[in-house]
Amino acid sequence: MSADGESVDEAGWDVEPEDEIASVVEALGHQQRRWREARGLSASEFGEAIGYGEDQVRKVERGARIPRPEYLDAADEVLDANGFISAMKEEMAKARYPKKVRELAKLEERAVELCLYSNHNIHGLLQTEEYGDALLRTRRPAYSQDELEQLLAARMARQSILKRSQAPELSFVQEEVTLRRPVGGTMVLRRQLEHLLEVGQLPSVELQVMPTSCEGHPGLSGLIEVLKFGDGSGVGRGEGMFGSRPVYEAKQLRILELRYGIIRAQALTPRESMAFIEQVLGET
């Protein structure tokens, strides 16, 4: 995990300076206020009609609160918005995710190849929901319940990349210790290992294990991630390298690819790795 307790594959990918989602949230709030006032409803009356407090209504209208799906459906019905407000549920769902997670998801959606080495925990794209929840709860200071729900929902949504009709090539290398640390307890770990065995069978996925018995390799300083895009460009990140920030220059990417390539070569083969995970599952 990162220093502040976030999953390392999500920390550090806040690569765009502007957050365009904020303007969408504000626009929805302004539109709701216009419709509410046109119907002669005060914020208090409107809130009572949809089952929410006046404070919540005013926060939504000034773009300070992202409304949940049930709020949007109720508002659409009371304001007779003909589905316009309800249609914003998908955009509002995206807006509920932290910006850095949205940015990472955008990069993953564009990628045609992903190379991912994890040494602290199971990579976010491979986590079960209960493992991810338990992992997020290790963070200190602790996340609020709303933050936990947002982060977990975003992490699970990102996993759609695994089963896309044109899925990218995904290469994962997991340190052995990540398969043995009982995050969330023994049963959570068992179900996580079973999930890894399932994901490892997907045609676009190669899952490898780096055994602890390996004396040394280029990933000992931390995680390495490289995403390659269809136009030949790419982005990568490595803990302890280049300030642990995303890099785009060809020279820096070659260094990350070199290190990942060595890690991959030193790890167990995909077939050996599946057998190893089965062995660990049997021991757990």
N, C-alpha and C positions, 0 to 999 in steps of 0.2 A: 504494500500500500504506500501511498505518498505520505509526506510528512504530516499532512493534516487529516489523514485517515481516509481519503478518497481512494477509490479503486485506481490503480496507477494507469490503466489504459484509458481513463477518462480525464485525468488531471493533465493540465498543460496544453490542451488543444484549443484554447480560446484564441483563434487566429484572426478574427475579423473585428475591426475597431468599432463598427456600428452594429446596433441590434435592431434590424428592420422589423422584427416581430412586435416591438413596443408600439410602433405606429399603428399596427393592425388592431392591437388591444384598445388603444386610445380611440381609434375611428369607430369601433364597435360601441364603445361607451358613449361617444358623442351622438351617434345615431340613435341609441336607446333613449337618451335624454330628450332628443327632438321629438321622437314618437310619444314618449311619456307626456311631455308638456302639451303636445298637440291634442292629446286625449284628455287634458285637464286633470291629470293625476299628479299629486305631490309625490315626492320620493317616499314618504311614509306610507301613503295609500297604495302606491305601486308595490312597495315591499310587502305589505300585508297581503296584497292580492296574489303574490307569487310565493309567499311563505318565507320571506327573508326580511331582515331588519333594514331600517333606513340607512344605517351606516354602511352596510354592505352594498346597497344600491348606489349610494353616492361614490363609494370607492370604485365600483365598476364603471360608473359614468365618467370619472376623471382618469381612467386608465390605470388606477393604482391596485386593482384586484382583477385577477383573471377568473372569469366565471366558469363554474362547472357545467357539465352537460345538462343536468336537471334544471339549473337556473336558466340556461338558454332556452330550453323547451318551454318552461313556464312563462318566461318573458315574451316569447314568440306568440304564445296563445293569448295572453292578456292584452298585448299590444296589436294583435291581429296583423302580424308582420308577414304573413303568407310564406313562412318558411325561411325568410331571410336570416333571422337571428339563429334559428336552429341549424342552418347550413354552416354556421361559423364554428361548429363543434370541433371539427378536425383542426382548424387553425388555432383554436383556443387550447386544444390538447397539446399541440406542439409548443405553444407559448408557455405552458406550464412547466416544460422541461428547462433546466438551467441552460444558459446560453452556450457554455462550453460543450455540453452534451449534444445540443443541436448542431453545433459546428462539426463535431466529430462524426455525427450521423451523416451529415452532408458529404463529408469526405469519403466515408465508407460506401455511400450510395454511388459515388462516381468511380470508385476503384474497380480495376479489372484484376488486380492481384493484391493480396495482403499477406505480409510476413510478420508474425507476432510472437515474440519471445517473452514469457512471463516467469518471474522467479519468486514473487511474493504470494500470489493467490491465483486461482483459476481466472483466466481472462474473461472479461465481461461478456464477450460474445458466446462464451461456452457455459456460463453460469445458469443453474436452475434458479427459479424465483426465490425459493426458500434459502438457498445458499447466498444469493445476492443480498437478500434482506438481512441475513445474519452478518454478512460482511460489512454492510453499511452501518449496522448498529455498533460496530467496534470503534467508530470514529469518535474522537474527543477534541473539542467539545461536541457533545452529541447533536445529531440532527433533530429538528422538530419532526413531529409525525407527518406534517404536510411535506416537508423536504424529503423525508424518507420515501413517501409515496411517489413523489415526483421523480426522484432519482431512479427508483426501482422500475417504475413504469417506462421511463425512457430507456433504461438498460434492456428491458425485455423487448421493447419495440425495435431496438437496433438489431436484434437477432433475426429479424425477417430476412436479412441479407443472406442467411445460410440456405434458405429454401427458395430464393428467387428463381424464376424460370431461366434467367441467364445469370446465374450466380458467379461471382468472381472466384478466382483460384485463391483458396485460403490455406495458409501454412501456419500451424501453431506448434511451438515448442514449449512445453511446460516442465519446470523443474520438478523433480520427484517429490520434494517437500510439499509442494502445493497439492499433491494427491493424498498426502498423509495427514495434513493439519486438519483436525476435525472442526472446521468452522461451522458453528450452529449445532454441533453435536454429532454423534456417530451416525444416526439415521440420516441426517441431512447430508453428511459426507457420502454415505453409501448411495443415496439417490443421485448425488452429483456424479459419482464415478459411473453409475449406470448410464447417466445422460451422456457422459463423455464417450462411452462405448457406442451409443447410438449415433452421436454426431460424427464420430470417426468413420462411420460407414457411408456418409454422404459422398457422392462422387466428386464434389468440388473441394473436399476437405482432406488435408493431410495433417494428422495429429501425431506428434512425436513427444517422447519423454526424454529429458536429460537426467540420467541417473546420478545420484549423489556420489557414486563411486568414481565419476569422472574427475580426474585430478585438477583440471583447470580448463577454462574456455573464455572467450571474449565477452561473455555475458555476465561475468561475476560482478560487474559494477551496477547492473540493474537492467530493467526492461529495454527491449528494442522493438520498434514498430516501423515498418516501411509500407506505404501505400503507393501503388503505381496506377496511373490513369491511362485511358485509351489513347491520348495524344502523345504519349511518351514521357510526360512529366510525372512528378511524384512528390511525395512529402514523407518525411520520416522524423523519428524522435528517439533518442536514447538517453537513459538516465546517466547523469554525469558527463554527458557529451554535449557540446555546443550550448551550454547553459541549460540543458534539459528542455529547450524550446524546439518547436517544429522547424525543420530546415527544408529548403527547396533546391538549393544549388547542387548541380550534378556532382561536384567533387565531394561534398558532404554526404550526399546520398550514397555514393560509391563506398564510402567508409562504412556506413551503416549496413549496406548490403554485404560487404566483405565480412564484417563481424557476424552477421546473421547466417551467412553461408557456412562459415566455420562451425558455428553453433549447431546448425542443422546437420552438418556432416558428422559431428561428434555425438549427436543424440542417437538414441535407438531408432531403428527404422520404423515406419508406420505399423508394419505387421508386428514387429517386436514390441512396439509401444502398446498396441491393443492387448497383447498377451500380458504385458507388465501391469496394465490397469486392471485386467481381470484378476491377476494375482493379488494386487493390493486390495481389491474389492473382497476377495476371499479372506484376507487377513483382517479386514475391518469389522 
